[in-house]
Amino acid sequence: MVRGRISRLSVRDVRFPTSLGGHGADAMHTDPDYSAAYVVIETDAEDGIKGCGITFTLGKGTEVVVCAVNALAHHVLNKDLKDIVGDFRGFYRQLTSDGQLRWIGPEKGVVHLATAAVLNAVWDLWAKQEGKPVWKLLVDMDPRMLVSCIDFRYITDVLTEEDALEILQKGQIGKKEREKQMLAQGYPAYTTSCAWLGYSDDTLKQLCAQALKDGWTRFKVKVGADLQDDMRRCQIIRDMIGPEKTLSLFLQMMDANQRWDVPEAVEWMSKLAKFKPLWIEEPTSPDDILGHATISKCHNRVIFKQLLQAKALQFLQIDSCRLGSVNENLSVLLMAKKFEIPVCPHAGGVGLCELVQHLIIFDYISVSASLENRVCEYVDHLHEHFKYPVMIQRASYMPPKDPGYSTEMKEESVKKHQYPDGEVWKKLLPAQEN
Amino acid sequence: MVRGRISRLSVRDVRFPTSLGGHGADAMHTDPDYSAAYVVIETDAEDGIKGCGITFTLGKGTEVVVCAVNALAHHVLNKDLKDIVGDFRGFYRQLTSDGQLRWIGPEKGVVHLATAAVLNAVWDLWAKQEGKPVWKLLVDMDPRMLVSCIDFRYITDVLTEEDALEILQKGQIGKKEREKQMLAQGYPAYTTSCAWLGYSDDTLKQLCAQALKDGWTRFKVKVGADLQDDMRRCQIIRDMIGPEKTLSLFLQMMDANQRWDVPEAVEWMSKLAKFKPLWIEEPTSPDDILGHATISKCHNRVIFKQLLQAKALQFLQIDSCRLGSVNENLSVLLMAKKFEIPVCPHAGGVGLCELVQHLIIFDYISVSASLENRVCEYVDHLHEHFKYPVMIQRASYMPPKDPGYSTEMKEESVKKHQYPDGEVWKKLLPAQEN
């Protein structure tokens, strides 16, 4: 089935001027323009199938990630797709362990974001060729083949190849029923669309009321810029969703986006505790394992490994674009299973919902087999630019049915939003300079 | 004294084809071309003084760091130098916490290397305007002013501003004597020039014999690619320097450059233990705090903080180009002092020796006040390209006397080695393609 040699790789800097509406603003990122380095790979197979991959960024600096994708391109070009997926661990390591390039990482920041964009394109291509969405490709894949996609370097003290295989083999039991359940009911989500720091109280109330009407029961609020402000906003949400009860479906999460020092986080949260948050997310530096945290987005499997070892988190957030694509997320899902920590993916931005739904649906069907304390983030922005946008029903992600990784953007959207030459930016940039 | 507005910032991609001779090869970086993103800033003060800053890279990817420097440039341009150094903490935070750019870091990988290059240029400019080498600028600086250069975000659980001030005030006692001592005797060094993995046994023996003749007594050997090979090479060195004795000056260090998993590191080192290494450096992932390590190079103060908290290192290696310049290194030196862990700087590469000598000499005079178990790495490569190269006497770094941070390269060297258009690469690139 898998065919063709990679004959072309292109990468574009695509930016959406979200900062104009205060969308996406939090305590550390006050004016984000949601953006992506958008990679397209083509083969010589003459079947018209392209692999599309993205990584998510916040505007400035996207050009640096684009530059890093170009620096990685020679590892992909002229390779047979068959050889790549036939030794995906080897290919992953080639990308992440280039003797010269790894110095400017390794496996973190710009180069790792670029690696994710490239690998996401490879997974999209592979799944499209197989005629399956990525989650289904993974669910149907033999456990040995799944394990062969994972680089175990630096995690064998916690998860060996044998451990991984054992978990995946146990996950086969009841798989069919869980797949049916997913197709019928979808994967539960929570919304972050209502309570950005850039929104007024009126906007907050209005969005929250509409979301409740649409069936949402779990809301995340951004905190950390001003304590009085936070208390007022949390009270508004708590009033609207009703008092917290044990096992209530109506929940509130909080996210400080790395704003605090450790003592500051403890003090601030003691004030916000009365609003009964389910979790507090990223209270401090993402590098601070010992100072952490009930929930954390991390940059690679080595950081996640330690948070699990140190029992420093109660919920684990995977990310489809910060980690090294499906490959590295597989290793994190398996470690989370071993430590019995629920995975609640990070999403939003541009395309993060589209991608991560594949991973979490696979996780439920083949790894965790549980929905307890599990919920996937959802943000209602920018889906209209994707060819296969997420589908939400009754506040749940419905499993995508189109082949691929749902990464493909509409060519028209890409052209309009290319930075700095797209139509949108040609209009905006002179205006911003005045 | 401080004067002028930053009117120009240029950055160039400078690469030295070191891989041709096997220099710098280790278990993870088999063919490095030692390189630098080289930043020059100019002011409108019309005094002809330029600030030069570098960050060190291994060849490929330098263009990505150059791109990141350009993305940071708008934070520096048109600023008064007086305003920058007058609120250096604020300026540091502006560079590292840009609401859009921090997403592709934060404070790690490409953007942090770029930050280091830019800040190193600012420190060079400042010191040149004051007519002092950086170490002397720091030694003469009021403790309150020193503290105002440090961003304490994410480290206040271990080191507050008050702690830092107290340490620096205590460091004033005996400062004059220690400065005299440094000027007379220099700071003790060890050499990494003899035992790269790319060298044959004959080259190893010959270089080691010459180094002993030159007064070197401490040698570092690269390990981790092949165990039998490592044992043979370590035996050669141990034979040449004589048996290990308590408090002997003749020492051997080992460096695995992140090659191993945790169990692998334990097994491998149990075999190498008989050669009595003083330390084993970077046995595993630099992100693995819990799995560590007796000595480690890290990417920011948050990682160092935890290694100290977790008592996971017995020696601490600062780096003049991976951390955020003098500012962030100050915070790490102070934390090391608080935990009483000896600092043994990482050096080598291009210019790392030139820069880090300023930091370690300042550390001895004003912070640690001790030479016990302390030694600074030295590698004898590429110094000829610097306008103010390091001076080694009796295996010690002699304090530089020229104003600035010793970062300035010879314009002729830069031109010749610019990638890909310099003379050296114009010759090499077509040859490599054949």
Interface residues (C-beta under 8 A of the other chain):
Chain A: M28 H29 T30 D31 P32 D33 T57 L58 G59 K60 G61 E63 V64 V65 C67 A68 A71 S97 D98 G99 Q100 L101 R102 W103 I104 G105 P106 E107 K108 G109 V110 V111 H112 L113 F152 R153 Y154 I155 T156 D157 Q258 D261 V262 P263 E264 T284 S285 P286 D287 D288 I289 L290 G291 H299 N300 V302 I303 K305 Q306 Q309 A310
Chain B: M28 H29 T30 D31 P32 D33 T57 L58 G59 K60 G61 E63 V64 V65 C67 A68 A71 S97 D98 G99 Q100 L101 R102 W103 I104 G105 P106 E107 K108 G109 V110 V111 H112 L113 F152 R153 Y154 I155 T156 D157 Q258 D261 V262 P263 E264 T284 S285 P286 D287 D288 I289 L290 G291 H299 N300 V302 I303 K305 Q306 Q309 A310
